[in-house]
Amino acid sequence: MLDWFNSLDSTLKIYWTIAIVASIIFSIQTLISLVGGDVFDNVDTNADIDTSTDSDSHLGGVSHFFSVRNLVNFLLGAGWGGVCFYSTITSKVLLALVAVLFGLIFVLIFFGLVKILLKLSKDNTFHLDETLNKTADVYIPIPENRLGNGKIQISVRGSFHEIDAITAGDKITTGSKVRVIKIIDNQAVMVGKI
């Protein structure tokens, strides 16, 4: 195996070395992530540089871009890009540019995957307090002066929910529009007619 490696052109040796080392580190990172570790995410690669500004806050800060994991992703793409296109692209400068482009593409793919995974891990549990000050439709008539429960139908984050409702005023009939004004023991809501 070493004879094969020693017979390669020096440029191709560099790309193979980057590809193999980055692949090994990527595999280790993946295994650690699968067993619940976050060793590479806790490494402070920013030293004393303050890179968080208002202009980059929508990306979670530039500091999230410069991490060990993203460096490995970049080197993985650059190394394998260089290896794959070495025999096709004769100009070493153009090959280096293509390798860098592939490295950036790998980082962007990783960002996209992380964004998708973060959406999946988001807590989408419905909480009754999300209904406060929202309008709803009466589904089952609500008796006057807290004499019993009716039901309202309300949309929260695109999903409809049926909730027990009471009112402190007059009876509210089916189909009436109401506004949620109070949460009652996290089990029902008090509404007022609009």
Rosetta blueprint (number, residue, H / E / L):
1 M L
2 L H
3 D H
4 W H
5 F H
6 N H
7 S L
8 L L
9 D L
10 S H
11 T H
12 L H
13 K H
14 I H
15 Y H
16 W H
17 T H
18 I H
19 A H
20 I H
21 V H
22 A H
23 S H
24 I H
25 I H
26 F H
27 S H
28 I H
29 Q H
30 T H
31 L H
32 I H
33 S H
34 L H
35 V L
36 G L
37 G L
38 D L
39 V H
40 F H
41 D H
42 N L
43 V L
44 D L
45 T L
46 N L
47 A L
48 D L
49 I L
50 D L
51 T L
52 S L
53 T L
54 D H
55 S H
56 D H
57 S H
58 H H
59 L H
60 G L
61 G L
62 V H
63 S H
64 H H
65 F L
66 F L
67 S L
68 V H
69 R H
70 N H
71 L H
72 V H
73 N H
74 F H
75 L H
76 L H
77 G H
78 A H
79 G H
80 W H
81 G H
82 G H
83 V H
84 C H
85 F H
86 Y L
87 S L
88 T L
89 I L
90 T L
91 S L
92 K H
93 V H
94 L H
95 L H
96 A H
97 L H
98 V H
99 A H
100 V H
101 L H
102 F H
103 G H
104 L H
105 I H
106 F H
107 V H
108 L H
109 I H
110 F H
111 F H
112 G H
113 L H
114 V H
115 K H
116 I H
117 L H
118 L H
119 K H
120 L H
121 S H
122 K L
123 D L
124 N L
125 T L
126 F L
127 H L
128 L H
129 D H
130 E H
131 T H
132 L L
133 N L
134 K L
135 T E
136 A E
137 D E
138 V E
139 Y E
140 I E
141 P L
142 I E
143 P L
144 E H
145 N H
146 R H
147 L L
148 G L
149 N L
150 G E
151 K E
152 I E
153 Q E
154 I E
155 S E
156 V E
157 R L
158 G L
159 S E
160 F E
161 H E
162 E E
163 I E
164 D E
165 A E
166 I E
167 T L
168 A L
169 G L
170 D L
171 K L
172 I E
173 T L
174 T L
175 G L
176 S L
177 K E
178 V E
179 R E
180 V E
181 I E
182 K E
183 I E
184 I E
185 D L
186 N L
187 Q L
188 A E
189 V E
190 M E
191 V E
192 G E
193 K E
194 I L
